[in-house]
Amino acid sequence: MMGPDEASENYLFDDEALERTLAEGTEEEHDIIDDCEDGQLCLTSASKESFLSAFPEEKDKIAVFTIIRKKVSDNQIAAAFTDQLQNYPDIDSDEVQNKIALLATADRCGMTVVTGELVSTTTRIKILAEQVGVRCINTDEFFEEVG
């Protein structure tokens, strides 16, 4: 339990985490999300658009999330991360580059990435995050922390 002077952790959700928690989540999970502080739960504008195109009926559930806009510095951070991760054979794939971009935004904002990724056709985001020093948790860990 946090004391009154402690800042709450902020979380940046990936596409899979949004789907697992909002579209497929339980009522209890929805209540936990609704009870989070303003600005604590975030997503990128691209994730918001992707989610709403797949689940337009869930528009109200996404309203508790703050939209994080991409900045030029995210590209610089992502480039540094890509250099750091050159030993991965799939580093140039679009999927991995999107994961790196999300990690760069999280790094710039000092956020924890929440992923719903269980399996991946490329390098998993948790492995990439560990290599570049960005905290990344799965949806179960998220609900344990904030629930």
URTA-V940677 format. One record per residue. N is the residue number from 1. RES is the residue in one letter. PHI is phi in degrees with one decimal (NA if undefined). PSI is psi in degrees with one decimal (NA if undefined). NEAR is the number of other ideal C-beta (glycine too) atoms within 10 Angstrom. Layout:
n:res:phi:psi:near
N:RES:PHI:PSI:NEAR
N:RES:PHI:PSI:NEAR
This chain:
n:res:phi:psi:near
1:M:NA:135.6:3
2:M:-85.3:144.6:8
3:G:-80.1:172.8:5
4:P:-66.2:-23.2:4
5:D:-94.9:-4.9:5
6:E:-87.1:134.1:8
7:A:-77.8:144.2:9
8:S:-78.9:152.4:12
9:E:-69.1:143.5:17
10:N:-109.3:142.6:18
11:Y:-123.7:134.2:22
12:L:-110.6:114.5:27
13:F:-86.4:139.3:30
14:D:-88.4:175.8:24
15:D:-58.7:-43.0:20
16:E:-66.8:-37.7:18
17:A:-66.0:-40.1:24
18:L:-59.4:-47.6:28
19:E:-62.3:-46.4:20
20:R:-65.0:-37.4:22
21:T:-88.8:-35.6:22
22:L:-95.7:-51.0:20
23:A:-79.2:-35.4:14
24:E:-110.0:-4.1:12
25:G:-70.0:162.8:19
26:T:-83.4:167.3:10
27:E:-60.4:-38.5:7
28:E:-61.6:-43.8:10
29:E:-64.8:-40.1:17
30:H:-62.3:-40.3:14
31:D:-64.2:-40.9:11
32:I:-61.2:-44.9:17
33:I:-62.1:-44.5:22
34:D:-62.5:-28.7:11
35:D:-84.3:-5.8:11
36:C:-68.6:153.4:16
37:E:-67.2:153.4:12
38:D:-58.0:133.2:7
39:G:83.1:-5.1:11
40:Q:-76.8:-33.2:18
41:L:-107.3:127.9:23
42:C:-134.0:161.6:19
43:L:-155.1:162.8:24
44:T:-83.7:160.5:23
45:S:-63.8:-33.9:11
46:A:-64.2:-41.5:14
47:S:-64.9:-39.4:23
48:K:-62.0:-48.4:18
49:E:-61.5:-43.9:10
50:S:-62.0:-45.3:15
51:F:-63.9:-47.4:22
52:L:-68.5:-28.8:14
53:S:-69.6:-32.3:8
54:A:-85.7:-31.8:12
55:F:-134.2:64.8:16
56:P:-61.5:-25.9:8
57:E:-72.6:-10.0:8
58:E:-98.4:17.4:15
59:K:-56.0:-40.1:11
60:D:-63.7:-35.8:8
61:K:-68.2:-28.8:18
62:I:-82.4:-10.4:20
63:A:-64.0:-21.9:8
64:V:-78.2:-9.3:17
65:F:-90.9:140.1:23
66:T:-89.3:136.4:12
67:I:-87.1:126.5:12
68:I:-100.4:119.8:21
69:R:-84.8:142.2:8
70:K:-71.4:141.0:16
71:K:-120.1:163.0:13
72:V:-57.2:-37.5:6
73:S:-63.0:-25.8:12
74:D:-61.7:-38.9:22
75:N:-64.1:-39.0:12
76:Q:-67.5:-42.0:12
77:I:-64.5:-44.2:20
78:A:-61.4:-39.8:23
79:A:-63.2:-41.7:12
80:A:-64.9:-41.0:14
81:F:-62.7:-42.9:23
82:T:-60.8:-42.7:18
83:D:-60.0:-40.6:9
84:Q:-67.3:-28.4:14
85:L:-103.9:17.9:19
86:Q:-58.4:-18.7:9
87:N:-75.7:-7.7:7
88:Y:-85.9:129.2:15
89:P:-65.6:-23.5:10
90:D:-103.1:19.5:14
91:I:-59.2:-30.4:18
92:D:-88.7:-2.8:10
93:S:-68.4:149.8:14
94:D:-58.8:-39.5:9
95:E:-61.8:-45.9:13
96:V:-68.8:-39.7:22
97:Q:-62.5:-35.8:16
98:N:-66.6:-38.3:17
99:K:-64.5:-43.2:28
100:I:-63.9:-39.6:26
101:A:-62.3:-41.1:19
102:L:-64.4:-42.3:30
103:L:-63.6:-36.9:28
104:A:-64.8:-42.7:24
105:T:-63.9:-43.9:24
106:A:-61.4:-41.5:27
107:D:-62.1:-47.2:22
108:R:-59.6:-39.3:16
109:C:-91.5:-4.5:13
110:G:67.9:38.9:12
111:M:-109.2:161.2:22
112:T:-94.0:132.3:18
113:V:-82.5:133.5:25
114:V:-108.4:122.9:28
115:T:-117.3:145.6:25
116:G:-103.4:6.2:19
117:E:-68.1:121.6:17
118:L:-102.7:-44.8:10
119:V:-132.7:159.4:5
120:S:-147.2:147.4:16
121:T:-81.0:-10.9:8
122:T:-125.1:-171.2:18
123:T:-60.3:131.0:19
124:R:-66.3:146.9:16
125:I:-63.3:-34.3:26
126:K:-63.7:-35.6:18
127:I:-68.9:-44.8:14
128:L:-61.2:-44.4:23
129:A:-61.0:-42.9:23
130:E:-60.9:-40.5:12
131:Q:-66.9:-31.8:15
132:V:-103.8:2.1:19
133:G:80.0:26.7:10
134:V:-104.7:131.7:24
135:R:-70.8:131.2:17
136:C:-138.8:128.4:24
137:I:-128.2:160.4:19
138:N:-90.4:176.2:19
139:T:-64.7:-36.2:23
140:D:-62.6:-43.9:10
141:E:-63.8:-37.2:13
142:F:-59.3:-49.2:25
143:F:-67.6:-29.5:18
144:E:-65.5:-39.8:10
145:E:-71.1:-44.7:14
146:V:-98.0:-15.2:17
147:G:-77.2:NA:11
